[in-house]
Amino acid sequence: MLLDTSVRQQVYVEDCEVCCNPIEVEVKFENHELVQFEPQNLGQ
C-alpha cells in the first residue's frame, strides 16, 4: 500500500490481499507524518 503524505486526509478502498474483500481505508497526515490509520471491512 502506497500513501501520498502530501494529501492531509484520504479515504479509499483497497482489496484484501488474502480474501479479496474490499476494505475502506481512512488515513490522516500531519506534517507528512501518519497520525491516523483506520481500516474498515466492507465485507460482501
C-alpha distance matrix in Angstrom:
0.0 3.8 6.6 10.1 12.5 15.5 15.1 16.6 15.6 13.0 13.0 11.2 11.1 8.5 10.4 10.7 10.5 14.0 16.0 14.4 15.4 13.7 12.1 12.6 10.5 12.5 11.8 14.6 15.3 18.8 19.8 16.2 15.6 13.5 16.3 15.1 12.2 13.7 12.3 15.2 16.0 17.6 19.2 21.5
3.8 0.0 3.8 6.8 9.5 12.2 12.4 14.3 14.1 11.9 12.9 11.7 12.6 10.9 13.4 14.3 14.2 17.8 19.7 17.7 18.6 16.5 14.8 14.4 11.9 12.9 11.5 13.5 13.5 16.7 17.3 13.6 13.7 12.3 15.6 15.0 12.9 15.0 14.4 17.4 18.7 20.1 22.2 24.3
6.6 3.8 0.0 3.8 6.1 9.0 8.8 10.5 10.5 8.8 10.7 10.5 12.5 11.8 15.0 16.1 16.8 20.1 21.7 19.7 19.9 17.3 15.0 13.8 10.7 10.7 8.6 10.1 9.9 13.2 14.0 10.4 10.8 9.5 12.7 12.3 10.9 13.3 13.6 16.8 18.7 20.0 22.6 25.1
10.1 6.8 3.8 0.0 3.8 5.5 6.0 8.6 9.6 8.7 11.5 12.0 14.7 14.7 18.1 19.6 20.3 23.8 25.2 23.0 23.0 20.1 18.0 16.2 13.2 12.3 9.9 10.1 9.2 11.9 12.1 8.8 10.5 10.2 13.3 13.6 13.1 15.6 16.4 19.4 21.7 22.6 25.5 27.8
12.5 9.5 6.1 3.8 0.0 3.8 5.4 6.7 8.9 9.5 12.9 14.2 17.1 17.3 20.8 21.9 22.7 26.0 27.5 25.6 25.4 22.5 19.9 17.8 14.4 12.8 9.5 8.5 6.3 8.4 8.3 5.0 7.1 7.7 10.8 11.9 12.5 15.5 17.2 20.4 23.1 24.3 27.4 30.0
15.5 12.2 9.0 5.5 3.8 0.0 3.8 6.2 9.1 10.2 13.9 15.5 18.8 19.4 23.0 24.6 25.6 29.0 30.2 28.0 27.7 24.6 22.2 19.8 16.7 14.7 11.8 10.2 8.0 9.2 8.6 6.4 9.6 10.8 13.3 14.5 15.4 18.1 19.9 22.8 25.5 26.3 29.5 31.9
15.1 12.4 8.8 6.0 5.4 3.8 0.0 3.8 5.8 6.8 10.6 12.5 16.1 17.4 21.2 23.0 24.5 27.7 28.6 26.2 25.5 22.1 19.7 16.9 14.1 11.9 9.6 8.2 7.4 9.4 10.2 8.5 10.9 10.9 12.6 13.0 13.8 15.9 17.6 20.1 22.9 23.4 26.8 29.2
16.6 14.3 10.5 8.6 6.7 6.2 3.8 0.0 3.8 6.8 10.5 13.4 16.9 18.5 22.2 23.6 25.5 28.4 29.2 27.2 26.0 22.6 19.8 16.8 13.8 10.8 8.1 5.5 4.9 6.6 8.5 7.9 9.4 9.2 9.9 10.4 12.1 14.3 16.6 19.2 22.4 23.1 26.7 29.3
15.6 14.1 10.5 9.6 8.9 9.1 5.8 3.8 0.0 3.8 7.0 10.3 13.9 15.9 19.6 21.2 23.4 26.2 26.5 24.5 23.0 19.5 16.7 13.4 10.7 7.5 5.9 4.5 6.5 9.1 11.8 10.9 11.5 9.9 10.1 9.2 10.2 11.5 13.7 15.8 19.0 19.6 23.2 25.9
13.0 11.9 8.8 8.7 9.5 10.2 6.8 6.8 3.8 0.0 3.8 6.6 10.3 12.3 16.1 17.9 20.2 23.1 23.3 21.0 19.7 16.1 13.6 10.4 8.0 5.7 5.4 6.5 8.9 12.2 14.6 12.8 13.3 11.2 12.0 10.3 9.8 10.6 11.7 13.7 16.4 16.7 20.3 22.7
13.0 12.9 10.7 11.5 12.9 13.9 10.6 10.5 7.0 3.8 0.0 3.8 7.2 9.9 13.5 15.5 18.3 20.9 20.6 18.3 16.5 12.8 10.4 7.0 5.6 4.4 6.5 8.9 12.0 15.4 18.1 16.3 16.2 13.6 14.0 11.4 10.0 9.4 9.6 10.7 13.2 13.1 16.7 19.1
11.2 11.7 10.5 12.0 14.2 15.5 12.5 13.4 10.3 6.6 3.8 0.0 3.8 6.6 10.2 12.8 15.4 18.2 17.8 15.1 13.7 10.0 8.3 5.7 5.5 6.7 8.9 11.9 14.6 18.3 20.6 18.3 18.3 15.6 16.6 13.9 11.7 10.8 9.7 10.6 12.0 11.6 14.8 16.8
11.1 12.6 12.5 14.7 17.1 18.8 16.1 16.9 13.9 10.3 7.2 3.8 0.0 3.8 6.8 9.6 12.5 15.0 14.3 11.4 10.0 6.3 5.5 4.4 6.0 8.9 11.5 14.9 17.7 21.4 23.8 21.2 20.9 17.9 18.9 16.0 13.1 11.6 9.3 9.4 9.7 8.9 11.6 13.4
8.5 10.9 11.8 14.7 17.3 19.4 17.4 18.5 15.9 12.3 9.9 6.6 3.8 0.0 3.8 6.5 8.9 11.8 11.6 8.9 8.5 5.7 5.2 6.3 7.1 10.6 12.5 16.1 18.5 22.3 24.3 21.4 20.8 17.8 19.3 16.6 13.2 12.3 9.4 10.2 9.8 10.0 11.8 13.6
10.4 13.4 15.0 18.1 20.8 23.0 21.2 22.2 19.6 16.1 13.5 10.2 6.8 3.8 0.0 3.8 6.2 8.7 8.1 5.1 5.6 4.5 5.9 8.7 10.1 13.9 15.9 19.6 22.0 25.8 27.8 24.8 23.9 20.9 22.4 19.5 15.9 14.6 11.2 11.3 9.7 9.9 10.3 11.6
10.7 14.3 16.1 19.6 21.9 24.6 23.0 23.6 21.2 17.9 15.5 12.8 9.6 6.5 3.8 0.0 3.8 5.5 5.7 4.5 5.4 6.1 6.6 10.0 11.0 14.8 16.6 20.4 22.6 26.3 28.4 25.4 24.0 20.8 22.2 19.4 15.6 14.3 10.7 11.0 9.0 10.4 10.2 12.0
10.5 14.2 16.8 20.3 22.7 25.6 24.5 25.5 23.4 20.2 18.3 15.4 12.5 8.9 6.2 3.8 0.0 3.8 6.1 5.7 8.4 9.7 10.3 13.5 13.9 17.6 18.8 22.4 24.2 27.8 29.5 26.2 25.0 22.1 23.8 21.4 17.7 17.0 13.7 14.5 12.7 14.2 13.6 15.0
14.0 17.8 20.1 23.8 26.0 29.0 27.7 28.4 26.2 23.1 20.9 18.2 15.0 11.8 8.7 5.5 3.8 0.0 3.8 5.9 8.3 10.8 11.6 15.3 16.1 19.8 21.3 24.9 26.9 30.5 32.3 29.2 27.6 24.5 25.9 23.3 19.5 18.4 14.9 15.2 12.8 14.5 13.0 14.2
16.0 19.7 21.7 25.2 27.5 30.2 28.6 29.2 26.5 23.3 20.6 17.8 14.3 11.6 8.1 5.7 6.1 3.8 0.0 3.9 5.5 8.9 10.6 14.4 16.1 19.8 21.9 25.7 28.1 31.7 33.9 30.9 29.4 26.1 27.2 24.2 20.4 18.7 15.0 14.3 11.2 12.1 10.0 10.7
14.4 17.7 19.7 23.0 25.6 28.0 26.2 27.2 24.5 21.0 18.3 15.1 11.4 8.9 5.1 4.5 5.7 5.9 3.9 0.0 3.8 6.4 9.0 12.5 14.4 18.2 20.4 24.2 26.6 30.4 32.5 29.4 28.3 25.1 26.4 23.5 19.8 18.1 14.4 13.7 10.8 11.0 9.5 9.9
15.4 18.6 19.9 23.0 25.4 27.7 25.5 26.0 23.0 19.7 16.5 13.7 10.0 8.5 5.6 5.4 8.4 8.3 5.5 3.8 0.0 3.8 6.6 10.0 12.6 16.3 19.0 22.8 25.6 29.3 31.8 29.0 27.8 24.4 25.2 21.9 18.3 16.0 12.3 10.8 7.6 7.3 5.8 6.7
13.7 16.5 17.3 20.1 22.5 24.6 22.1 22.6 19.5 16.1 12.8 10.0 6.3 5.7 4.5 6.1 9.7 10.8 8.9 6.4 3.8 0.0 3.8 6.7 9.5 13.1 16.0 19.7 22.6 26.4 28.9 26.2 25.3 21.9 22.7 19.4 15.9 13.7 10.1 8.8 6.5 5.6 6.3 7.9
12.1 14.8 15.0 18.0 19.9 22.2 19.7 19.8 16.7 13.6 10.4 8.3 5.5 5.2 5.9 6.6 10.3 11.6 10.6 9.0 6.6 3.8 0.0 3.8 6.2 9.8 12.7 16.4 19.4 23.0 25.7 23.2 22.0 18.5 19.1 15.7 12.2 9.9 6.3 5.5 4.6 5.4 7.6 10.4
12.6 14.4 13.8 16.2 17.8 19.8 16.9 16.8 13.4 10.4 7.0 5.7 4.4 6.3 8.7 10.0 13.5 15.3 14.4 12.5 10.0 6.7 3.8 0.0 3.8 6.7 10.1 13.6 16.8 20.4 23.3 21.1 20.1 16.7 17.0 13.5 10.6 8.1 5.7 5.1 6.4 6.6 9.9 12.6
10.5 11.9 10.7 13.2 14.4 16.7 14.1 13.8 10.7 8.0 5.6 5.5 6.0 7.1 10.1 11.0 13.9 16.1 16.1 14.4 12.6 9.5 6.2 3.8 0.0 3.8 6.5 10.2 13.3 16.9 19.7 17.5 16.4 13.0 13.4 10.2 7.2 5.7 4.4 6.4 8.8 10.0 13.2 16.1
12.5 12.9 10.7 12.3 12.8 14.7 11.9 10.8 7.5 5.7 4.4 6.7 8.9 10.6 13.9 14.8 17.6 19.8 19.8 18.2 16.3 13.1 9.8 6.7 3.8 0.0 3.8 7.0 10.4 13.9 17.0 15.3 14.2 10.9 10.8 7.6 5.9 5.1 6.4 8.4 11.6 12.7 16.2 19.2
11.8 11.5 8.6 9.9 9.5 11.8 9.6 8.1 5.9 5.4 6.5 8.9 11.5 12.5 15.9 16.6 18.8 21.3 21.9 20.4 19.0 16.0 12.7 10.1 6.5 3.8 0.0 3.8 6.8 10.4 13.3 11.6 10.4 7.3 7.6 5.3 4.6 6.4 8.6 11.5 14.7 16.2 19.5 22.6
14.6 13.5 10.1 10.1 8.5 10.2 8.2 5.5 4.5 6.5 8.9 11.9 14.9 16.1 19.6 20.4 22.4 24.9 25.7 24.2 22.8 19.7 16.4 13.6 10.2 7.0 3.8 0.0 3.8 6.9 10.2 9.2 8.4 6.0 5.7 5.0 6.8 9.1 12.0 14.8 18.2 19.6 23.0 26.1
15.3 13.5 9.9 9.2 6.3 8.0 7.4 4.9 6.5 8.9 12.0 14.6 17.7 18.5 22.0 22.6 24.2 26.9 28.1 26.6 25.6 22.6 19.4 16.8 13.3 10.4 6.8 3.8 0.0 3.8 6.5 5.6 5.2 4.5 5.4 7.0 9.3 12.3 15.1 18.2 21.5 23.1 26.4 29.4
18.8 16.7 13.2 11.9 8.4 9.2 9.4 6.6 9.1 12.2 15.4 18.3 21.4 22.3 25.8 26.3 27.8 30.5 31.7 30.4 29.3 26.4 23.0 20.4 16.9 13.9 10.4 6.9 3.8 0.0 3.8 5.3 5.3 6.6 6.6 9.3 12.3 15.3 18.4 21.5 24.9 26.5 29.9 33.0
19.8 17.3 14.0 12.1 8.3 8.6 10.2 8.5 11.8 14.6 18.1 20.6 23.8 24.3 27.8 28.4 29.5 32.3 33.9 32.5 31.8 28.9 25.7 23.3 19.7 17.0 13.3 10.2 6.5 3.8 0.0 3.8 5.5 8.5 9.5 12.6 15.3 18.6 21.4 24.6 27.9 29.6 32.8 35.9
16.2 13.6 10.4 8.8 5.0 6.4 8.5 7.9 10.9 12.8 16.3 18.3 21.2 21.4 24.8 25.4 26.2 29.2 30.9 29.4 29.0 26.2 23.2 21.1 17.5 15.3 11.6 9.2 5.6 5.3 3.8 0.0 3.8 6.7 9.2 11.8 13.6 17.0 19.4 22.8 25.8 27.5 30.6 33.5
15.6 13.7 10.8 10.5 7.1 9.6 10.9 9.4 11.5 13.3 16.2 18.3 20.9 20.8 23.9 24.0 25.0 27.6 29.4 28.3 27.8 25.3 22.0 20.1 16.4 14.2 10.4 8.4 5.2 5.3 5.5 3.8 0.0 3.8 6.2 9.3 11.2 14.9 17.5 21.0 24.1 26.2 29.1 32.3
13.5 12.3 9.5 10.2 7.7 10.8 10.9 9.2 9.9 11.2 13.6 15.6 17.9 17.8 20.9 20.8 22.1 24.5 26.1 25.1 24.4 21.9 18.5 16.7 13.0 10.9 7.3 6.0 4.5 6.6 8.5 6.7 3.8 0.0 3.8 5.9 7.4 11.1 13.7 17.3 20.4 22.6 25.5 28.8
16.3 15.6 12.7 13.3 10.8 13.3 12.6 9.9 10.1 12.0 14.0 16.6 18.9 19.3 22.4 22.2 23.8 25.9 27.2 26.4 25.2 22.7 19.1 17.0 13.4 10.8 7.6 5.7 5.4 6.6 9.5 9.2 6.2 3.8 0.0 3.8 7.0 10.2 13.5 16.7 20.2 22.4 25.5 28.9
15.1 15.0 12.3 13.6 11.9 14.5 13.0 10.4 9.2 10.3 11.4 13.9 16.0 16.6 19.5 19.4 21.4 23.3 24.2 23.5 21.9 19.4 15.7 13.5 10.2 7.6 5.3 5.0 7.0 9.3 12.6 11.8 9.3 5.9 3.8 0.0 3.8 6.5 10.0 13.0 16.5 18.7 21.8 25.3
12.2 12.9 10.9 13.1 12.5 15.4 13.8 12.1 10.2 9.8 10.0 11.7 13.1 13.2 15.9 15.6 17.7 19.5 20.4 19.8 18.3 15.9 12.2 10.6 7.2 5.9 4.6 6.8 9.3 12.3 15.3 13.6 11.2 7.4 7.0 3.8 0.0 3.8 6.6 10.0 13.3 15.7 18.6 22.0
13.7 15.0 13.3 15.6 15.5 18.1 15.9 14.3 11.5 10.6 9.4 10.8 11.6 12.3 14.6 14.3 17.0 18.4 18.7 18.1 16.0 13.7 9.9 8.1 5.7 5.1 6.4 9.1 12.3 15.3 18.6 17.0 14.9 11.1 10.2 6.5 3.8 0.0 3.8 6.5 10.1 12.5 15.4 18.9
12.3 14.4 13.6 16.4 17.2 19.9 17.6 16.6 13.7 11.7 9.6 9.7 9.3 9.4 11.2 10.7 13.7 14.9 15.0 14.4 12.3 10.1 6.3 5.7 4.4 6.4 8.6 12.0 15.1 18.4 21.4 19.4 17.5 13.7 13.5 10.0 6.6 3.8 0.0 3.8 6.7 9.4 12.0 15.5
15.2 17.4 16.8 19.4 20.4 22.8 20.1 19.2 15.8 13.7 10.7 10.6 9.4 10.2 11.3 11.0 14.5 15.2 14.3 13.7 10.8 8.8 5.5 5.1 6.4 8.4 11.5 14.8 18.2 21.5 24.6 22.8 21.0 17.3 16.7 13.0 10.0 6.5 3.8 0.0 3.8 6.2 9.0 12.6
16.0 18.7 18.7 21.7 23.1 25.5 22.9 22.4 19.0 16.4 13.2 12.0 9.7 9.8 9.7 9.0 12.7 12.8 11.2 10.8 7.6 6.5 4.6 6.4 8.8 11.6 14.7 18.2 21.5 24.9 27.9 25.8 24.1 20.4 20.2 16.5 13.3 10.1 6.7 3.8 0.0 3.8 5.4 9.1
17.6 20.1 20.0 22.6 24.3 26.3 23.4 23.1 19.6 16.7 13.1 11.6 8.9 10.0 9.9 10.4 14.2 14.5 12.1 11.0 7.3 5.6 5.4 6.6 10.0 12.7 16.2 19.6 23.1 26.5 29.6 27.5 26.2 22.6 22.4 18.7 15.7 12.5 9.4 6.2 3.8 0.0 3.8 6.8
19.2 22.2 22.6 25.5 27.4 29.5 26.8 26.7 23.2 20.3 16.7 14.8 11.6 11.8 10.3 10.2 13.6 13.0 10.0 9.5 5.8 6.3 7.6 9.9 13.2 16.2 19.5 23.0 26.4 29.9 32.8 30.6 29.1 25.5 25.5 21.8 18.6 15.4 12.0 9.0 5.4 3.8 0.0 3.8
21.5 24.3 25.1 27.8 30.0 31.9 29.2 29.3 25.9 22.7 19.1 16.8 13.4 13.6 11.6 12.0 15.0 14.2 10.7 9.9 6.7 7.9 10.4 12.6 16.1 19.2 22.6 26.1 29.4 33.0 35.9 33.5 32.3 28.8 28.9 25.3 22.0 18.9 15.5 12.6 9.1 6.8 3.8 0.0
